Amino acid sequence: MIIDGKQIAKQLRVNIAKQVTKLDRKPGLAVILVGDDPASTVYVRNKDNACKEVGFYSEKINKPANITQAELLSEVERLNNDNKIDGILVQLPLPSHLDANQVTEAISPNKDVDGFHSENIGKLMQNKAFLRPCTPKGVMTMLATTDIDLVGKDCVVVGASNIVGRPMAMELLNAGATVTICNSKTQNLSDKIKQADVVVVAIGKPKMIQGDWIKQGATVIDVGINRLNDGSLSGDVDFDSAQDKAVWITPVPGGVGPMTIATLLENTLTAYKAREEK
Ligand code: GUN
């Protein structure tokens, strides 16, 4: 069976839009894009459009690729102090002369809707999460729509990035699963995957995970989005062979992708509510 991320994300947006109509002030999201990387430009535009769809206040801030670290930090600081803004997101990757880690740490943890600030990552690790990274949280929302009980299940996460793999492993651990975190150097990767009840893959290698690596009846979550030479999109999993083995599987496109932005809206609403309660 397919986990329809497009549909689940749509439902999330409808729920958020309904809540927004009851609020006195619109939740506000600021997205900073440095430079004009084509993929990042598309992501930022999609985030802005999603904000408009649910009735949020949205600021799309384009900065030239040659902005200095000090100028970028001062823009973040301005937004930290802007009462219209509940969430701040700096689109990654940044040009190489900029220190992305320092920028992430400069965002107020209360407005850190990416959940990348060390304070929010620390809370996630202690199972006291406030703002949680969007893609892993979106995957948990997708898993919640299935009938799978994660407690005691063997979960394998392939990929150990700060954006997906590491927080994904924490989310699954917090849900009571037994978690194995693999990376690009993992030995006998197929053996690890073969014993998994749930596999989450985020490595950026098209169709790397083969169907015969998947345990019969497993759940397969594919975070990869890879552009093939023929222009089509493919995940990190070989969907055609994996779908014969999996009980639940996410497609690419239309799987995890739409969930990330819907979860960003959810996080912005969480940050809004926390600020309003203060
Ligand atoms: N680049 C790729 N994914 C993300 C994300 O979730 N947040 C930000 N800020 N940049 C990204």
Residues whose N, C-alpha, C, O or C-beta is under 5 A from the ligand:
A	BS01	GUN	L89 V90 Q91 L92 P93 D114
